[in-house]
Amino acid sequence: MDEEIVARPLITITNIIWSFNPNTHLPQILLIKRANEPFKNKWALPETLLRRNESADAACIRLIKDKIGMSIPHGATEQLATFTDPNRVSGERALALAYMTFLPAMPQLKPGYGATEARWFTFNFKDRHFYLKNNDIDLTLTEQSKLAFDHHLIVIAAIKRIKNKLDYQPTVLQILGPTFTLRQAREVYAIFLKTTVDKIDNSNFKKTHKNIFEEVGTASTKRSGRPPKIFKLR
């Protein structure tokens, strides 16, 4: 029996950064193309190594600033899980502390250290599987995914966490900004529930989520008819 102790594993901070595209009405995830081995030229989640004198939370915030040039408060992220499979990377043992960040905007991207490209990938589903897509790049979130390392498993874990919290703590709606319409909220919910927005009844949705959403006014619109109500998370 192998009882060798892992004394000094590398600790990687991996971040699933979400945003929302108002043109496609779909959530998005930020991916970078790796500049170096292993998995050179493969798409991956943004990540960084934990430094000696920083907490994991601080490293997550630094990662966002390094990768997309945004400074965000510590409360804008949440820890997802720790991934420790011995075979998740080759070579020296490395653990991944995974975080999720919900951006209320879709900032322009500039690849940082260790990346040759950075792109927003649309998050959607087809049949039984979720996938990420940017133009002709289509990454299905299965074991056959072309994402680097075990990053498809990290994204799947994030999806499950978000789905499980939709009816009591839908922090994912932060990607819509401080306020949103019920239709926008339903657009986000629909993807995680693998359905369409029109199959989520608006009146019933408002009733079942009245303890989560607070009405704060009406949206300004140039369209004819009654303007939609806008809400915020309680």
N, C-alpha and C positions, 0 to 999 in steps of 0.2 A: 504493500500500500504506500502510495506516494504522499508523504506528510511534509514535504518541503514548504516552508513558510514564505509567503510573498512579502518581502520586507519593504520594498520601495516601488509600488506601482505608480505609473504615471496617472495623473488625474486630469481628465479632459472635461471642460465645460462645453456642452453642446446645447445650442439654442434653436428651438422651433419658433421662428419669427413669423407671425401672422399679420395680414393686412386684408383690406377689402377693396375690390375694384368696382367702382360705381358704374362703369361702362358695361362690364359683363355681368354685374350683380352676383359675383362669386367671391368667396374667400381666396386668399393666396398665401403661399409659403415661399420664403426666401431660400434660394439655393445658391451655392457657389461652385465653380469648377475648380478642382484642386490643381495647384501648380506643381506639387511635388509628390513623390512616392511616399507611402503606398497609395494606390488608386489615383495616380496622376491622370488628369483630364476627365475624371469621373465627377459627377454632380454629387454634392454632399450638403449637409446642414452646416451652417457656420459653427466653428468651434475654436477653442483656445486652450492652452495648458494653464492650469492653476499655478499661480506664482506663490513663492514662499510666504510673503507677508500680506496676502489678501484672502478674504473669505470667498466662498463660492458665489455668493450673491454679488459681491463687488466684481468678481471676474465676469459674471454674466453681463453686468452693466458695461464694463470695459469692452467686452466683445462687441456689443452693439455699436458703441462709439467707434471702435476700430474698423468694423466691417462696413457700416453704412453712415458713419459720421453723425449719428444722433445721440444726444445726451438725454437720458430719460431717468425719472425718479426710481428709487429702489422698489416702490410698490407696484411698478408696471410689469413686473415679472412674477412668475410663480414656479416653484420647483416641481418637476414632473416625477422623476424616478431616477434610480441609479442602475446602470447597466454594467454587469460584471462578468458576462460569459467569458471564460478563458480564451475562447477562440474568436472573439469579436474583432481583434486586430492581430496581425502577425508581428513577430518579434517581441519586444519588451511588453510585459503585461500592462494594460491600460484600462482604467475604469472611466465610465462616462457619467457625469452628473448632468442630467438633462433638465432644461428649463423651457418654459413657454413665455413668449412676449407677444402682447397684443397691441399693435400700432394703430392709432386712430387716423393715420394717413398713409399714403403710399409713396414714400420718398424715392427720389432718384437714387440709383445704386452706382457705387464705384467700388470695384473689387479691392480689398485690402490685402495685407500680407498673407501669402500662401494661397492666393486665388488669382486666376486669370480672367474670370468672369463672375458676375453676380446678376442673377435674374429673379424676377417674380414668376412663380409657377402657379397657374390656376389650379385650385383644389376642387375636384369634382368626382363623380362616380359613374360607372357604367356597369350594368348588370350587377354582379355581386361585389365588385372591387372598386376601391377608391384609386384615383390616379392623380398625378401632377403633370401639367402640360404647359409648354411654352413653345408656340409656333409648331415646328415639326418634331420637337422633343417630347416624347410621351413616356412617363415613368409610372408603371403600374406598381402599386404598393403590395407586392407579394414577394415570396422568396426568390423569384426570378427578377426582381427589381434591379435596375442598373445603378442604384444609389450606392455610394461608398460605404464600407464597413457594415454595421448593422443599422444604418440610419433609417431603413424602411421600417424596422421594428420600433424605433423611437417615435417615428411619425404615427404609426398605428397606435402606440400607447397614448400619444397625445390626443388622437381622435377619440379613443375610448374614454379618456378622462373628460374631454369636453362634452361628449354625448351623455355621459352619466350625470353631468351637472346641469344640463339644460333646463331642468324643471325646478331647480332651487338656487343655483348660483352660476348663471350663464356669463362668466367673465369674458367669454369669447366675443360678446357683443361690444366690447371695448373697441373692436376694429371698426365699428360704425361711427365712432366719435362719441362725444358726451351725450348727444341726443340722437334719436332715430324714430322712424315711423314703424308701425307694426308690420307693414309689408317688408321693410328692410330686415327686421328681426326674423320674420318668417323665411326670407331668402337664405339667411344664414342657417337657421334650424333645418331647412329642407335638405341641405346637402348632407349634414351629419346624420339625418334620419333616412337618407336614401329615398327621398320622395321629391315631389314638385311643390313649389310654393302655393299653387292653386289647390292642392289637396289638403292644405292646412287651413281650415276654416277660420276666417279672421275674427268673427264674433266669439267663437269658442276659445280661440287662442288668447284673446284679450281677457276673457273670463277666468281661464285656468291659470293665467300668469299675472293676475291683478296684484298679488303680494310681492311680485318681483319688479314690475314696471310701474313707474309713477308718471302720470300725464302731466306735461309741463307747458302745453300750448298747442298752437297749430303751425304747420309748415308754410312758409311763403312759397307760392307757386304761380306760374304764369298760365297754367292750365285752367280751363273753365270748370265749374263745379265746386263742390265743397272741398276746401283744403284738408289734407289728412292731419290727424292729431300727431303730435310728437311726444315721445316718452324718454325717460332716463331710467337707469338701474337704481333701485332703492338702496 
